[in-house]
Amino acid sequence: MYTTHVGSLPLDYSRTNVAKAFLDMVSIGIDYPPYPQLRGFIDIFLQPLLEQRIIGKRGEFYFLLQEEPVEIDVKEYIPEESIIVTNLVSTKSISNIKGLRAPITGPFTLASKIFIKRPSFMNSLLSRKKQTLEFMVDLARSFALTFKKFGYDFLVLDEPILGTIVGVKRLLFNYKPEDILSGLDRVFEGLYTLRGIHVCGRISKGLVEILLNLENIEVLDHEFADSPENLRNYDVEVLESHDKFIAFGCLSSKKAIVERKEEILSLVKSGLSRYGRRLLMIKPDCGLGGLRGATSNPILDYKIAIDKLRRIVEVAREVEY
């Protein structure tokens, strides 16, 4: 059983802190460490659109400037954080990891944060299905291609907004299941490496069906500690028949405490009894950047986050399939 992390940590952004966070994850034994996301996961991936004036920013909000954005040159853009990490791996000859995880904010989530005129969800680029399924998917694909070129071997789309778009009874903005399927699959088409998708929160049955039928994504990354009802969404037979694996969120990314090993172990065993060897990895539910400010001491916030990751490694070493 492998260990991984979604990406964010409660540290201020600097090159020094990126290096520190990555080396800390390596030293405690995370098998698939991500480049540390110390900036907002939306800001990181909208930066090239901002630089090319396809979008603008007013306060905290992004707005579409070009009504029909048809060309984009991201110039093999990947975040500075990820380049710092690849340089560390080569210069320090890091060999005790299984691979590098590349968190990539997905096309639907990015589209949900680009507004047409006023900053509201229903007035976001998601309401323009053609631009989302073409322009934003092309953008996410260009990121994925560049991460692969730079040596990242576990590419993961972060798509928290899918839980909102694909509701219990209907899909918003007149999307169809095949729209979501084709858009996500096209991001990773022809990229032969380990590929995943992270969707947090409760997962509806409709979304489960979409995720199971993805052809170019093998790893489904969800939270199970704060959303234990997600356990019922899959079983080993369904996962095997669709050739899918689970990255299992086994501790809270919201609570500023380090869970007891026995508590985590109990949840992981529940996952194993349902998913068997299809439970490929364990991890926190989501990123740990939300722990920033959880205490009055930034050093303690970071220590809690790292100790949570350390506890996951301890559990993985005790678990037997």
TORKOL-4160 file (C-alpha; in steps of 0.2 Angstrom, whole numbers, padded with zeros to 4 digits, m for minus):
321
<pt num="1" X="0000" Y="0000" Z="0000"/>
<pt num="2" X="0007" Y="0017" Z="m0005"/>
<pt num="3" X="0006" Y="0034" Z="0003"/>
<pt num="4" X="0003" Y="0051" Z="m0006"/>
<pt num="5" X="m0004" Y="0068" Z="m0002"/>
<pt num="6" X="m0016" Y="0079" Z="m0012"/>
<pt num="7" X="m0004" Y="0094" Z="m0012"/>
<pt num="8" X="m0007" Y="0109" Z="m0001"/>
<pt num="9" X="0002" Y="0113" Z="0016"/>
<pt num="10" X="0000" Y="0127" Z="0028"/>
<pt num="11" X="0016" Y="0137" Z="0024"/>
<pt num="12" X="0019" Y="0154" Z="0016"/>
<pt num="13" X="0025" Y="0153" Z="m0002"/>
<pt num="14" X="0043" Y="0155" Z="m0005"/>
<pt num="15" X="0056" Y="0144" Z="m0014"/>
<pt num="16" X="0064" Y="0139" Z="0003"/>
<pt num="17" X="0047" Y="0134" Z="0010"/>
<pt num="18" X="0043" Y="0124" Z="m0006"/>
<pt num="19" X="0060" Y="0114" Z="m0004"/>
<pt num="20" X="0057" Y="0112" Z="0014"/>
<pt num="21" X="0040" Y="0105" Z="0012"/>
<pt num="22" X="0045" Y="0093" Z="m0001"/>
<pt num="23" X="0060" Y="0086" Z="0008"/>
<pt num="24" X="0050" Y="0084" Z="0024"/>
<pt num="25" X="0037" Y="0073" Z="0014"/>
<pt num="26" X="0052" Y="0063" Z="0007"/>
<pt num="27" X="0060" Y="0061" Z="0024"/>
<pt num="28" X="0044" Y="0054" Z="0033"/>
<pt num="29" X="0042" Y="0042" Z="0019"/>
<pt num="30" X="0028" Y="0048" Z="0007"/>
<pt num="31" X="0029" Y="0036" Z="m0008"/>
<pt num="32" X="0021" Y="0048" Z="m0021"/>
<pt num="33" X="0024" Y="0066" Z="m0014"/>
<pt num="34" X="0017" Y="0080" Z="m0024"/>
<pt num="35" X="0025" Y="0097" Z="m0027"/>
<pt num="36" X="0019" Y="0107" Z="m0012"/>
<pt num="37" X="0005" Y="0119" Z="m0016"/>
<pt num="38" X="0009" Y="0134" Z="m0006"/>
<pt num="39" X="m0002" Y="0145" Z="m0017"/>
<pt num="40" X="m0020" Y="0144" Z="m0021"/>
<pt num="41" X="m0023" Y="0130" Z="m0033"/>
<pt num="42" X="m0034" Y="0141" Z="m0044"/>
<pt num="43" X="m0021" Y="0155" Z="m0045"/>
<pt num="44" X="m0007" Y="0144" Z="m0050"/>
<pt num="45" X="m0016" Y="0137" Z="m0065"/>
<pt num="46" X="m0024" Y="0153" Z="m0071"/>
<pt num="47" X="m0008" Y="0163" Z="m0071"/>
<pt num="48" X="m0004" Y="0160" Z="m0090"/>
<pt num="49" X="m0021" Y="0166" Z="m0095"/>
<pt num="50" X="m0019" Y="0181" Z="m0084"/>
<pt num="51" X="m0002" Y="0185" Z="m0092"/>
<pt num="52" X="m0009" Y="0183" Z="m0110"/>
<pt num="53" X="m0024" Y="0194" Z="m0105"/>
<pt num="54" X="m0037" Y="0181" Z="m0109"/>
<pt num="55" X="m0043" Y="0184" Z="m0092"/>
<pt num="56" X="m0042" Y="0199" Z="m0080"/>
<pt num="57" X="m0042" Y="0200" Z="m0061"/>
<pt num="58" X="m0052" Y="0212" Z="m0050"/>
<pt num="59" X="m0049" Y="0209" Z="m0032"/>
<pt num="60" X="m0050" Y="0191" Z="m0029"/>
<pt num="61" X="m0060" Y="0187" Z="m0044"/>
<pt num="62" X="m0055" Y="0182" Z="m0062"/>
<pt num="63" X="m0066" Y="0189" Z="m0077"/>
<pt num="64" X="m0066" Y="0184" Z="m0095"/>
<pt num="65" X="m0058" Y="0197" Z="m0106"/>
<pt num="66" X="m0059" Y="0189" Z="m0123"/>
<pt num="67" X="m0076" Y="0183" Z="m0128"/>
<pt num="68" X="m0070" Y="0169" Z="m0139"/>
<pt num="69" X="m0052" Y="0164" Z="m0133"/>
<pt num="70" X="m0046" Y="0152" Z="m0147"/>
<pt num="71" X="m0027" Y="0152" Z="m0145"/>
<pt num="72" X="m0017" Y="0150" Z="m0130"/>
<pt num="73" X="0002" Y="0147" Z="m0129"/>
<pt num="74" X="0006" Y="0142" Z="m0111"/>
<pt num="75" X="0024" Y="0139" Z="m0117"/>
<pt num="76" X="0026" Y="0123" Z="m0108"/>
<pt num="77" X="0020" Y="0131" Z="m0092"/>
<pt num="78" X="0020" Y="0122" Z="m0075"/>
<pt num="79" X="0021" Y="0130" Z="m0058"/>
<pt num="80" X="0038" Y="0136" Z="m0051"/>
<pt num="81" X="0035" Y="0124" Z="m0037"/>
<pt num="82" X="0036" Y="0109" Z="m0048"/>
<pt num="83" X="0052" Y="0114" Z="m0056"/>
<pt num="84" X="0060" Y="0117" Z="m0039"/>
<pt num="85" X="0055" Y="0099" Z="m0034"/>
<pt num="86" X="0062" Y="0091" Z="m0050"/>
<pt num="87" X="0078" Y="0100" Z="m0047"/>
<pt num="88" X="0079" Y="0094" Z="m0029"/>
<pt num="89" X="0076" Y="0076" Z="m0035"/>
<pt num="90" X="0090" Y="0077" Z="m0048"/>
<pt num="91" X="0103" Y="0087" Z="m0037"/>
<pt num="92" X="0100" Y="0077" Z="m0021"/>
<pt num="93" X="0098" Y="0060" Z="m0029"/>
<pt num="94" X="0082" Y="0056" Z="m0021"/>
<pt num="95" X="0078" Y="0038" Z="m0024"/>
<pt num="96" X="0067" Y="0033" Z="m0009"/>
<pt num="97" X="0051" Y="0038" Z="m0018"/>
<pt num="98" X="0040" Y="0028" Z="m0030"/>
<pt num="99" X="0036" Y="0044" Z="m0041"/>
<pt num="100" X="0031" Y="0062" Z="m0041"/>
<pt num="101" X="0013" Y="0067" Z="m0040"/>
<pt num="102" X="0007" Y="0082" Z="m0051"/>
<pt num="103" X="m0009" Y="0090" Z="m0044"/>
<pt num="104" X="m0017" Y="0099" Z="m0059"/>
<pt num="105" X="m0032" Y="0109" Z="m0056"/>
<pt num="106" X="m0045" Y="0102" Z="m0069"/>
<pt num="107" X="m0054" Y="0111" Z="m0083"/>
<pt num="108" X="m0071" Y="0112" Z="m0074"/>
<pt num="109" X="m0065" Y="0118" Z="m0058"/>
<pt num="110" X="m0055" Y="0132" Z="m0067"/>
<pt num="111" X="m0070" Y="0137" Z="m0077"/>
<pt num="112" X="m0080" Y="0139" Z="m0062"/>
<pt num="113" X="m0068" Y="0153" Z="m0056"/>
<pt num="114" X="m0068" Y="0163" Z="m0072"/>
<pt num="115" X="m0083" Y="0175" Z="m0072"/>
<pt num="116" X="m0092" Y="0182" Z="m0087"/>
<pt num="117" X="m0098" Y="0199" Z="m0080"/>
<pt num="118" X="m0102" Y="0197" Z="m0061"/>
<pt num="119" X="m0094" Y="0185" Z="m0049"/>
<pt num="120" X="m0107" Y="0171" Z="m0046"/>
<pt num="121" X="m0106" Y="0153" Z="m0049"/>
<pt num="122" X="m0120" Y="0153" Z="m0062"/>
<pt num="123" X="m0112" Y="0167" Z="m0071"/>
<pt num="124" X="m0095" Y="0157" Z="m0073"/>
<pt num="125" X="m0087" Y="0150" Z="m0089"/>
<pt num="126" X="m0096" Y="0134" Z="m0085"/>
<pt num="127" X="m0111" Y="0142" Z="m0092"/>
<pt num="128" X="m0102" Y="0142" Z="m0109"/>
<pt num="129" X="m0101" Y="0123" Z="m0112"/>
<pt num="130" X="m0092" Y="0124" Z="m0128"/>
<pt num="131" X="m0078" Y="0135" Z="m0121"/>
<pt num="132" X="m0076" Y="0124" Z="m0106"/>
<pt num="133" X="m0076" Y="0108" Z="m0116"/>
<pt num="134" X="m0064" Y="0114" Z="m0129"/>
<pt num="135" X="m0053" Y="0129" Z="m0122"/>
<pt num="136" X="m0052" Y="0124" Z="m0104"/>
<pt num="137" X="m0049" Y="0106" Z="m0108"/>
<pt num="138" X="m0035" Y="0110" Z="m0120"/>
<pt num="139" X="m0027" Y="0121" Z="m0106"/>
<pt num="140" X="m0028" Y="0107" Z="m0094"/>
<pt num="141" X="m0021" Y="0095" Z="m0107"/>
<pt num="142" X="m0006" Y="0106" Z="m0110"/>
<pt num="143" X="m0002" Y="0107" Z="m0092"/>
<pt num="144" X="m0003" Y="0088" Z="m0091"/>
<pt num="145" X="0009" Y="0086" Z="m0106"/>
<pt num="146" X="0022" Y="0097" Z="m0098"/>
<pt num="147" X="0021" Y="0089" Z="m0081"/>
<pt num="148" X="0024" Y="0072" Z="m0090"/>
<pt num="149" X="0039" Y="0079" Z="m0100"/>
<pt num="150" X="0047" Y="0086" Z="m0083"/>
<pt num="151" X="0046" Y="0068" Z="m0075"/>
<pt num="152" X="0030" Y="0068" Z="m0065"/>
<pt num="153" X="0023" Y="0051" Z="m0066"/>
<pt num="154" X="0007" Y="0052" Z="m0056"/>
<pt num="155" X="m0004" Y="0065" Z="m0064"/>
<pt num="156" X="m0020" Y="0070" Z="m0054"/>
<pt num="157" X="m0034" Y="0081" Z="m0059"/>
<pt num="158" X="m0041" Y="0091" Z="m0045"/>
<pt num="159" X="m0059" Y="0093" Z="m0048"/>
<pt num="160" X="m0069" Y="0098" Z="m0032"/>
<pt num="161" X="m0082" Y="0107" Z="m0042"/>
<pt num="162" X="m0088" Y="0090" Z="m0050"/>
<pt num="163" X="m0098" Y="0086" Z="m0034"/>
<pt num="164" X="m0108" Y="0102" Z="m0037"/>
<pt num="165" X="m0110" Y="0100" Z="m0056"/>
<pt num="166" X="m0116" Y="0082" Z="m0055"/>
<pt num="167" X="m0129" Y="0082" Z="m0042"/>
<pt num="168" X="m0141" Y="0069" Z="m0035"/>
<pt num="169" X="m0155" Y="0073" Z="m0047"/>
<pt num="170" X="m0147" Y="0083" Z="m0061"/>
<pt num="171" X="m0132" Y="0090" Z="m0070"/>
<pt num="172" X="m0130" Y="0109" Z="m0069"/>
<pt num="173" X="m0128" Y="0120" Z="m0085"/>
<pt num="174" X="m0136" Y="0107" Z="m0096"/>
<pt num="175" X="m0120" Y="0096" Z="m0096"/>
<pt num="176" X="m0123" Y="0078" Z="m0100"/>
<pt num="177" X="m0113" Y="0063" Z="m0092"/>
<pt num="178" X="m0104" Y="0061" Z="m0109"/>
<pt num="179" X="m0098" Y="0079" Z="m0109"/>
<pt num="180" X="m0090" Y="0077" Z="m0092"/>
<pt num="181" X="m0083" Y="0060" Z="m0098"/>
<pt num="182" X="m0076" Y="0066" Z="m0114"/>
<pt num="183" X="m0068" Y="0082" Z="m0107"/>
<pt num="184" X="m0059" Y="0073" Z="m0093"/>
<pt num="185" X="m0053" Y="0059" Z="m0104"/>
<pt num="186" X="m0046" Y="0070" Z="m0117"/>
<pt num="187" X="m0035" Y="0079" Z="m0104"/>
<pt num="188" X="m0025" Y="0063" Z="m0102"/>
<pt num="189" X="m0027" Y="0055" Z="m0119"/>
<pt num="190" X="m0011" Y="0046" Z="m0125"/>
<pt num="191" X="m0002" Y="0050" Z="m0108"/>
<pt num="192" X="0004" Y="0033" Z="m0103"/>
<pt num="193" X="0008" Y="0035" Z="m0084"/>
<pt num="194" X="m0002" Y="0033" Z="m0068"/>
<pt num="195" X="m0017" Y="0045" Z="m0069"/>
<pt num="196" X="m0030" Y="0050" Z="m0056"/>
<pt num="197" X="m0044" Y="0062" Z="m0052"/>
<pt num="198" X="m0047" Y="0070" Z="m0035"/>
<pt num="199" X="m0065" Y="0074" Z="m0030"/>
<pt num="200" X="m0068" Y="0079" Z="m0012"/>
<pt num="201" X="m0084" Y="0079" Z="m0002"/>
<pt num="202" X="m0099" Y="0067" Z="m0005"/>
<pt num="203" X="m0100" Y="0059" Z="m0021"/>
<pt num="204" X="m0117" Y="0056" Z="m0029"/>
<pt num="205" X="m0121" Y="0040" Z="m0038"/>
<pt num="206" X="m0122" Y="0050" Z="m0055"/>
<pt num="207" X="m0104" Y="0056" Z="m0052"/>
<pt num="208" X="m0098" Y="0038" Z="m0047"/>
<pt num="209" X="m0105" Y="0032" Z="m0063"/>
<pt num="210" X="m0095" Y="0045" Z="m0073"/>
<pt num="211" X="m0079" Y="0042" Z="m0064"/>
<pt num="212" X="m0080" Y="0023" Z="m0066"/>
<pt num="213" X="m0082" Y="0025" Z="m0085"/>
<pt num="214" X="m0067" Y="0036" Z="m0088"/>
<pt num="215" X="m0055" Y="0027" Z="m0100"/>
<pt num="216" X="m0039" Y="0037" Z="m0097"/>
<pt num="217" X="m0040" Y="0038" Z="m0078"/>
<pt num="218" X="m0036" Y="0024" Z="m0066"/>
<pt num="219" X="m0035" Y="0031" Z="m0049"/>
<pt num="220" X="m0051" Y="0038" Z="m0040"/>
<pt num="221" X="m0045" Y="0050" Z="m0026"/>
<pt num="222" X="m0059" Y="0053" Z="m0013"/>
<pt num="223" X="m0061" Y="0058" Z="0006"/>
<pt num="224" X="m0068" Y="0045" Z="0017"/>
<pt num="225" X="m0063" Y="0051" Z="0035"/>
<pt num="226" X="m0075" Y="0067" Z="0034"/>
<pt num="227" X="m0087" Y="0058" Z="0021"/>
<pt num="228" X="m0088" Y="0040" Z="0027"/>
<pt num="229" X="m0104" Y="0038" Z="0017"/>
<pt num="230" X="m0092" Y="0037" Z="0001"/>
<pt num="231" X="m0087" Y="0020" Z="0007"/>
<pt num="232" X="m0103" Y="0013" Z="0000"/>
<pt num="233" X="m0100" Y="0020" Z="m0018"/>
<pt num="234" X="m0088" Y="0006" Z="m0024"/>
<pt num="235" X="m0084" Y="m0012" Z="m0020"/>
<pt num="236" X="m0070" Y="m0023" Z="m0026"/>
<pt num="237" X="m0080" Y="m0031" Z="m0040"/>
<pt num="238" X="m0086" Y="m0014" Z="m0047"/>
<pt num="239" X="m0068" Y="m0007" Z="m0046"/>
<pt num="240" X="m0061" Y="m0023" Z="m0054"/>
<pt num="241" X="m0073" Y="m0023" Z="m0069"/>
<pt num="242" X="m0069" Y="m0005" Z="m0073"/>
<pt num="243" X="m0051" Y="m0007" Z="m0069"/>
<pt num="244" X="m0050" Y="0007" Z="m0056"/>
<pt num="245" X="m0041" Y="0010" Z="m0040"/>
<pt num="246" X="m0044" Y="0020" Z="m0025"/>
<pt num="247" X="m0033" Y="0033" Z="m0016"/>
<pt num="248" X="m0041" Y="0033" Z="0001"/>
<pt num="249" X="m0043" Y="0048" Z="0012"/>
<pt num="250" X="m0041" Y="0041" Z="0029"/>
<pt num="251" X="m0039" Y="0057" Z="0040"/>
<pt num="252" X="m0047" Y="0074" Z="0041"/>
<pt num="253" X="m0040" Y="0088" Z="0032"/>
<pt num="254" X="m0050" Y="0100" Z="0042"/>
<pt num="255" X="m0047" Y="0095" Z="0060"/>
<pt num="256" X="m0031" Y="0103" Z="0068"/>
<pt num="257" X="m0027" Y="0087" Z="0077"/>
<pt num="258" X="m0016" Y="0072" Z="0073"/>
<pt num="259" X="m0028" Y="0057" Z="0073"/>
<pt num="260" X="m0023" Y="0042" Z="0083"/>
<pt num="261" X="m0015" Y="0028" Z="0073"/>
<pt num="262" X="m0029" Y="0016" Z="0079"/>
<pt num="263" X="m0043" Y="0027" Z="0072"/>
<pt num="264" X="m0034" Y="0028" Z="0055"/>
<pt num="265" X="m0031" Y="0010" Z="0055"/>
<pt num="266" X="m0049" Y="0006" Z="0058"/>
<pt num="267" X="m0055" Y="0016" Z="0044"/>
<pt num="268" X="m0042" Y="0009" Z="0032"/>
<pt num="269" X="m0047" Y="m0008" Z="0037"/>
<pt num="270" X="m0065" Y="m0004" Z="0033"/>
<pt num="271" X="m0059" Y="0002" Z="0016"/>
<pt num="272" X="m0049" Y="m0014" Z="0013"/>
<pt num="273" X="m0063" Y="m0025" Z="0018"/>
<pt num="274" X="m0073" Y="m0017" Z="0004"/>
<pt num="275" X="m0060" Y="m0013" Z="m0009"/>
<pt num="276" X="m0047" Y="m0026" Z="m0006"/>
<pt num="277" X="m0031" Y="m0023" Z="m0017"/>
<pt num="278" X="m0040" Y="m0010" Z="m0027"/>
<pt num="279" X="m0036" Y="0001" Z="m0012"/>
<pt num="280" X="m0020" Y="0007" Z="m0019"/>
<pt num="281" X="m0015" Y="0022" Z="m0008"/>
<pt num="282" X="m0019" Y="0031" Z="0008"/>
<pt num="283" X="m0018" Y="0050" Z="0011"/>
<pt num="284" X="m0027" Y="0064" Z="0020"/>
<pt num="285" X="m0045" Y="0068" Z="0014"/>
<pt num="286" X="m0039" Y="0083" Z="0005"/>
<pt num="287" X="m0025" Y="0096" Z="0005"/>
<pt num="288" X="m0019" Y="0102" Z="0022"/>
<pt num="289" X="m0017" Y="0120" Z="0017"/>
<pt num="290" X="m0034" Y="0123" Z="0026"/>
<pt num="291" X="m0024" Y="0121" Z="0043"/>
<pt num="292" X="m0016" Y="0138" Z="0040"/>
<pt num="293" X="m0022" Y="0149" Z="0055"/>
<pt num="294" X="m0029" Y="0134" Z="0064"/>
<pt num="295" X="m0019" Y="0138" Z="0079"/>
<pt num="296" X="m0011" Y="0155" Z="0084"/>
<pt num="297" X="0006" Y="0148" Z="0079"/>
<pt num="298" X="0010" Y="0145" Z="0061"/>
<pt num="299" X="0025" Y="0133" Z="0065"/>
<pt num="300" X="0012" Y="0123" Z="0075"/>
<pt num="301" X="0000" Y="0123" Z="0060"/>
<pt num="302" X="0013" Y="0116" Z="0049"/>
<pt num="303" X="0019" Y="0103" Z="0062"/>
<pt num="304" X="0001" Y="0096" Z="0064"/>
<pt num="305" X="0001" Y="0094" Z="0045"/>
<pt num="306" X="0017" Y="0085" Z="0044"/>
<pt num="307" X="0013" Y="0074" Z="0059"/>
<pt num="308" X="m0003" Y="0069" Z="0050"/>
<pt num="309" X="0007" Y="0064" Z="0035"/>
<pt num="310" X="0019" Y="0055" Z="0046"/>
<pt num="311" X="0004" Y="0045" Z="0055"/>
<pt num="312" X="m0002" Y="0039" Z="0037"/>
<pt num="313" X="0015" Y="0032" Z="0034"/>
<pt num="314" X="0015" Y="0023" Z="0051"/>
<pt num="315" X="m0002" Y="0015" Z="0046"/>
<pt num="316" X="0003" Y="0010" Z="0029"/>
<pt num="317" X="0018" Y="0001" Z="0036"/>
<pt num="318" X="0007" Y="m0009" Z="0048"/>
<pt num="319" X="m0007" Y="m0014" Z="0035"/>
<pt num="320" X="m0007" Y="m0030" Z="0027"/>
<pt num="321" X="m0018" Y="m0034" Z="0012"/>
